[in-house]
Amino acid sequence: MPLLRTEKLTHVYSAGTPFERVAICDIDFTVEKGEYLGIIGATGSGKSTFIQHLNGLLRPTSGSVFFDGRDIHESKDYTRKARFKVGLVFQYPEYQLFEATVLDDIAFGPKNMGLPAPDVRERVYEAAGFVGLGESLLEKSPFELSGGQKRRAAIAGVIAMRPEVLILDEPTAGLDPRGRDEIVGNIMNYKRAHNATVIMVTHNMEEISRTVDRIILFDNGSVAMEGTPAQVFSKNEELVSLGLTAPKVTLVAARLRALGVPLRRDIYTIAQLRQALGEMKGKFGIRNPEPGEFGIRNPEPGEFGIWNSEFGIKRTGNDAGSDSESEIGKTGNDAGFAVPSSQFPVEDDGGGDHA
């Protein structure tokens, strides 16, 4: 049985008014325990409205949301319990920090769950560890933290409730590459430790291609595409028509195919492209050039006006250098170079033969 599912989920904003707008319509959705799901779609496609239904923050206009087989709106008590089980991290969550210390902010959720103080403290330190916040930061004001640290503190506040489903709306938005990688790593650490289900909404195709098991694409309030990353990103033309694009490496592979390189269409990571090209080495005319091929060779001695002997250097033996030896002339100018008389004649000073 799916851990979380929806049936014919529909939400209409400002229903019955001139401003009525259908945000999502007839969404049938399931996600399994331990699954890592990515949700993508252009701005205004219904992604954020949809995920706010999954923990009961929004009530459907029609349709239902089920957690662990029960309608989350069957009673107020169960809706409250479902919100602790399905944690939601909004975009730019650092703007929602409000307690005097980081520790108090992370502890807010566990306290609302009615947990005893020792359990609250245990969860705070565990959550801080998952997101990489050291103990020295917990007694500081949230407003003393850097932007990336604030983001981690806000995510820790949701993780501290130990949700079975962790939903994140653009968790890496506005962060530098290192910060993005660290946040994604923090989320993965929590998932592994608790076998949690993770649902991540993002516009970052490279990020989602490396992490998720399955992708759902929203368009105009409906599910337009669903499948594994390989299945979804192999349809780049359709993605472009929906206002999105595949990861950059998929575009590189597509360009190589257009140039005649027979690559498969389901490449969406650098590692996959590297492997595919490696497997093709020696096939389809792809190989390392032989010595001398394409007119590339080492110059012969004396070619291009270069004489080793001109600088008093004599080489013997084979080209590979085995049994070879070099002798550097010890006569001539101060640099130790022998100066050939044939090229630089010296006038007779009456002292004997010219050397």
Secondary structure as the mmCIF struct_conf table of DSSP 4:
data_model
#
loop_
_struct_conf.conf_type_id
_struct_conf.id
_struct_conf.beg_label_comp_id
_struct_conf.beg_label_asym_id
_struct_conf.beg_label_seq_id
_struct_conf.end_label_comp_id
_struct_conf.end_label_asym_id
_struct_conf.end_label_seq_id
BEND BEND1 LEU A 3 LEU A 3
STRN STRN1 LEU A 4 TYR A 13
TURN_TY1_P TURN_TY1_P1 SER A 14 GLY A 16
BEND BEND2 THR A 17 THR A 17
TURN_TY1_P TURN_TY1_P2 PRO A 18 PHE A 19
STRN STRN2 ARG A 21 VAL A 31
TURN_TY1_P TURN_TY1_P3 LYS A 33 GLY A 34
STRN STRN3 TYR A 36 GLY A 41
TURN_TY1_P TURN_TY1_P4 THR A 43 GLY A 44
BEND BEND3 SER A 45 GLY A 46
HELX_RH_AL_P HELX_RH_AL_P1 LYS A 47 HIS A 53
TURN_TY1_P TURN_TY1_P5 LEU A 54 GLY A 56
BEND BEND4 LEU A 57 LEU A 58
BEND BEND5 THR A 61 THR A 61
STRN STRN4 SER A 62 PHE A 67
TURN_TY1_P TURN_TY1_P6 ASP A 68 GLY A 69
STRN STRN5 ARG A 70 ASP A 71
TURN_TY1_P TURN_TY1_P7 ILE A 72 HIS A 73
BEND BEND6 GLU A 74 GLU A 74
HELX_RH_AL_P HELX_RH_AL_P2 LYS A 76 LYS A 85
STRN STRN6 VAL A 86 VAL A 89
BEND BEND7 GLN A 91 TYR A 92
HELX_RH_3T_P HELX_RH_3T_P1 PRO A 93 GLN A 96
BEND BEND8 GLU A 99 THR A 101
HELX_RH_AL_P HELX_RH_AL_P3 VAL A 102 ASN A 112
TURN_TY1_P TURN_TY1_P8 MET A 113 GLY A 114
HELX_RH_AL_P HELX_RH_AL_P4 ALA A 117 PHE A 130
TURN_TY1_P TURN_TY1_P9 VAL A 131 GLY A 132
HELX_RH_AL_P HELX_RH_AL_P5 GLU A 135 LEU A 138
TURN_TY1_P TURN_TY1_P10 GLU A 139 GLU A 139
BEND BEND9 LYS A 140 LYS A 140
HELX_RH_3T_P HELX_RH_3T_P2 PRO A 142 GLU A 144
BEND BEND10 LEU A 145 LEU A 145
HELX_RH_AL_P HELX_RH_AL_P6 GLY A 147 ILE A 159
TURN_TY1_P TURN_TY1_P11 ALA A 160 MET A 161
BEND BEND11 GLU A 164 GLU A 164
STRN STRN7 VAL A 165 ASP A 169
BEND BEND12 GLU A 170 GLU A 170
TURN_TY1_P TURN_TY1_P12 PRO A 171 GLY A 174
HELX_RH_AL_P HELX_RH_AL_P7 PRO A 177 HIS A 194
TURN_TY1_P TURN_TY1_P13 ASN A 195 ASN A 195
STRN STRN8 THR A 197 VAL A 201
BEND BEND13 HIS A 203 HIS A 203
HELX_RH_AL_P HELX_RH_AL_P8 MET A 205 THR A 211
BEND BEND14 ASP A 213 ASP A 213
STRN STRN9 ARG A 214 ASP A 219
TURN_TY1_P TURN_TY1_P14 ASN A 220 GLY A 221
STRN STRN10 SER A 222 GLY A 227
HELX_RH_AL_P HELX_RH_AL_P9 PRO A 229 PHE A 233
TURN_TY1_P TURN_TY1_P15 SER A 234 SER A 234
HELX_RH_AL_P HELX_RH_AL_P10 ASN A 236 SER A 241
TURN_TY1_P TURN_TY1_P16 LEU A 242 GLY A 243
HELX_RH_AL_P HELX_RH_AL_P11 LYS A 248 ALA A 258
TURN_TY1_P TURN_TY1_P17 LEU A 259 GLY A 260
BEND BEND15 ARG A 265 ARG A 265
BEND BEND16 THR A 269 THR A 269
HELX_RH_AL_P HELX_RH_AL_P12 ILE A 270 GLU A 279
TURN_TY1_P TURN_TY1_P18 MET A 280 GLY A 282
BEND BEND17 LYS A 283 LYS A 283
TURN_TY1_P TURN_TY1_P19 PHE A 284 GLY A 285
HELX_LH_PP_P HELX_LH_PP_P1 ASN A 288 GLU A 290
TURN_TY1_P TURN_TY1_P20 PRO A 291 GLY A 292
HELX_RH_3T_P HELX_RH_3T_P3 GLU A 293 GLY A 295
HELX_LH_PP_P HELX_LH_PP_P2 ASN A 298 GLU A 300
TURN_TY1_P TURN_TY1_P21 PRO A 301 GLY A 302
HELX_RH_3T_P HELX_RH_3T_P4 GLU A 303 GLY A 305
HELX_RH_3T_P HELX_RH_3T_P5 ASN A 308 PHE A 311
TURN_TY1_P TURN_TY1_P22 GLY A 312 GLY A 312
STRN STRN11 ILE A 313 THR A 316
BEND BEND18 GLY A 317 GLY A 317
TURN_TY1_P TURN_TY1_P23 ASP A 319 ALA A 320
TURN_TY1_P TURN_TY1_P24 SER A 322 ASP A 323
STRN STRN12 GLU A 325 ILE A 328
BEND BEND19 GLY A 332 ASN A 333
TURN_TY1_P TURN_TY1_P25 ASP A 334 ALA A 335
BEND BEND20 GLY A 336 GLY A 336
TURN_TY1_P TURN_TY1_P26 SER A 341 GLN A 343
BEND BEND21 PHE A 344 PHE A 344
BEND BEND22 GLY A 350 ASP A 353
#
